[in-house]
Structures are given as structure tokens and as C-alpha cells.
């Protein structure tokens, strides 16, 4: 399961890099077109908005696996180590519940939307697909953390050679 989580995390990281590069390229093209030719395309704004939603939600899911999401450490650092583990696993379960709700309600919204986006003509339901996918990833990553603890790299701990490629969990 660790190998799957690691692979998914790397794949989402690559996708985030592609999304960010696309957002920068679209903004550069739109800015240059307006500055040089006073031309603007409504499609670029619409597509940029969709990419930004994808980037934000997938980034949140990726942050769960890397443990770069917000945490309440001011309280948990003062607890004994055993309690810190319990609180961390409970927090991971709460994140999993949130991700599940995000996926379920994102799917419900996507199923109900029947209109199209004005500039591109795409179905407006495409706006809710990131919630479904990111919610599912949040559930997977949070449950993985609840069962196995945070990845050693996320905690700043060096991995032993036996842990590096282990997928026996």
C-alpha cells in the first residue's frame, strides 16, 4: 500500500507541476496578447479558472500525503508521544471524512448541472470533477496515514534502507 501511495503522490505532484506551468503559460499568453494587440480571449480566462480549481484541490490532496497541510501543533506537541500518535490518527480520520464528503457532494453537483460554460461550451459539471478526484485522493492518503502513520520523509525523519521500497503493508 505504501508503494501505491508513493506512486499516486508522485503522479499528483507531476500533474500539479503541469497545471502550474499551464496556468503560467495561459496568463503569459493572455497578458502578451492584450499588451501587444489589445486582444483578449474569454476562453483563456475560463480555462485558467478551471485549472486553478484543479490545482487547488489536487494540491490539498497532495499536501495530505506529504503532511504539509495545516495542523494544530501548538497543542499536540505538548502531549506525550503515545497521545500524539492517537491525535494524529484521529485527525487523519477526520480528513478522510472531509475528503469523502467532498467526493460525494462533488459528484452530486456534477450530476445535477446541465448548463454549459459560456466561452468554451464545455459542460459546467467539469467544474466539480476536481472535487470528486481530490476528495477520493484525500480519503486514500488520509486513511493510509491513519493506518500506517505519516511517511518518514514528511516528518523529516531519515528512512532506513529497509523502508525505502517496502510495500508489504
C-alpha positions in Angstrom: 0.0 0.0 0.0 2.9 2.3 0.6 4.1 1.9 -2.9 0.7 2.8 -4.3 0.5 5.9 -2.0 4.0 6.9 -3.1 3.2 6.4 -6.8 0.0 8.3 -6.5 1.7 11.1 -4.7 4.4 11.4 -7.3 1.8 11.3 -10.1 -0.2 14.0 -8.5 3.0 16.1 -7.9 3.8 15.8 -11.6 0.2 16.8 -12.5 0.4 19.8 -10.2 3.6 20.9 -12.0 1.9 20.6 -15.4 -1.1 22.5 -14.1 1.0 25.3 -12.7 3.1 25.5 -15.9 -0.2 25.7 -17.9 -1.6 28.4 -15.7 1.6 30.5 -16.1 1.6 29.9 -19.9 -2.0 30.9 -20.2 -1.5 34.0 -18.1 1.6 35.0 -20.1 -0.2 34.5 -23.5 -3.2 36.4 -22.3 -1.1 39.3 -21.0 1.1 39.5 -24.0 -1.9 39.4 -26.4 -3.6 42.2 -24.5 -0.4 44.3 -24.2 0.7 43.9 -27.8 -2.5 43.6 -29.7 -5.3 44.6 -27.3 -6.9 41.2 -27.9 -8.5 39.1 -25.2 -10.0 35.6 -25.4 -12.7 34.7 -22.9 -11.7 31.0 -23.3 -8.4 31.6 -21.6 -10.0 33.1 -18.5 -12.5 30.3 -18.3 -9.8 27.6 -18.7 -7.5 29.3 -16.2 -10.3 29.3 -13.7 -10.8 25.6 -14.2 -7.1 24.8 -13.9 -6.9 26.9 -10.8 -9.6 24.8 -9.2 -7.9 21.6 -10.2 -4.6 22.9 -8.9 -6.0 24.0 -5.5 -7.9 20.8 -4.8 -5.2 18.4 -6.0 -2.7 20.4 -4.1 -4.7 19.9 -0.9 -4.8 16.1 -1.5 -1.1 16.1 -2.3 -0.4 18.0 0.9 -2.2 15.4 3.0 0.3 12.7 1.9 3.3 15.0 2.3 1.9 16.2 5.7 2.3 19.8 4.6 -1.3 20.5 5.5 -2.2 22.7 8.4 -2.1 21.1 11.8 -2.7 22.1 15.3 0.8 21.5 16.7 0.8 24.0 19.5 -1.4 21.6 21.4 -0.2 18.3 20.2 3.5 19.0 20.7 2.8 19.2 24.5 1.2 15.8 24.6 3.0 12.5 25.3 4.2 10.7 22.3 1.5 8.0 22.6 -1.2 10.6 22.6 0.4 12.5 19.7 0.0 9.3 17.6 -3.6 8.9 18.6 -4.4 12.6 17.9 -2.6 12.3 14.5 -4.6 9.2 13.5 -7.8 10.8 14.6 -7.0 13.9 12.6 -6.3 11.7 9.6 -9.7 10.0 10.0 -11.4 13.4 10.1 -9.6 14.5 6.9 -10.7 11.2 5.3 -14.3 12.0 6.3 -13.9 15.5 4.8 -12.5 14.0 1.6 -15.3 11.6 1.3 -17.9 14.3 1.7 -16.0 16.4 -0.9 -16.1 13.5 -3.3 -19.7 12.6 -2.7 -21.1 16.1 -2.9 -18.9 17.0 -5.8 -20.3 14.0 -7.7 -23.8 15.0 -6.8 -23.2 18.6 -8.0 -21.6 17.3 -11.3 -24.6 15.1 -11.9 -27.1 17.9 -11.4 -25.5 20.5 -13.6 -26.9 20.7 -17.1 -25.7 24.0 -18.4 -22.6 24.7 -20.4 -19.7 27.2 -19.8 -20.3 30.3 -21.9 -16.9 30.7 -23.5 -15.7 27.1 -24.1 -19.1 25.4 -24.4 -17.9 22.6 -22.0 -20.4 21.1 -19.6 -20.4 23.2 -16.4 -20.2 19.9 -14.5 -16.4 19.9 -15.3 -16.0 22.4 -12.5 -16.9 19.7 -10.0 -14.8 16.9 -11.2 -11.7 18.1 -9.3 -13.7 17.8 -6.1 -14.5 14.2 -6.8 -11.0 13.2 -7.7 -9.3 15.2 -5.0 -11.8 14.0 -2.4 -11.0 10.4 -3.3 -7.3 11.1 -3.1 -7.8 12.8 0.3 -9.6 9.7 1.6 -6.9 7.4 0.3 -4.0 9.4 1.6 -5.7 10.2 5.0 -6.6 6.5 5.6 -3.1 5.5 4.6 -1.8 7.9 7.2 -4.3 6.8 9.8 -3.3 3.1 9.3 0.5 3.5 8.8 1.4 6.9 10.3 2.9 9.7 8.3 5.6 8.9 5.7 9.1 9.3 7.3 10.1 11.9 4.7 7.1 14.0 5.7 8.2 14.0 9.3 11.7 14.9 8.4 13.0 11.5 9.6 15.5 9.6 7.5 14.2 6.4 6.0 16.1 3.3 6.7 17.2 1.3 3.7 14.6 -1.4 4.5 11.8 1.1 4.5 12.6 2.8 1.2 10.9 0.4 -1.2 8.8 -1.6 1.2 5.2 -2.2 0.1 4.4 -5.1 2.5 1.8 -3.0 4.3 
